[in-house]
Amino acid sequence: MSKEKYPTKESIGKKLGWREIPIGGLITRRASALMNKTGSWRSFRPVIDESKCINCSFCVTHCPDNAVHFKDGKRSPIDLDYCKGCGICASVCPVKCIKMEEETKFKK
């Protein structure tokens, strides 16, 4: 482990192994989340009943994968390239317009 307890000016930018990273360090490449489409991990996907959606944005603010966006006062479709199917959006929806359905139902 690094002798430094926290990241310093000198340690930032150095390529360190996971054992040398100071507390608070992170192994990643810049914008790696955008490059790594993680939707293929999911076994359930959110399905939205658009007729019930009130655009409250709860699903947007609670999505840990940033797969749901809000623009011009409306929720955009869920970005299934990044949605891991955690179901948080369905659990926080106040009108229960989001249901989690098995991914195999959509695969051909």
Summary of the structure (lengths in Angstrom):
residues: 108
radius of gyration: 18.8
end to end distance: 48.2
largest distance: 57.6
contacts: 229
relative contact order: 0.20
helix: 19%
strand: 13%
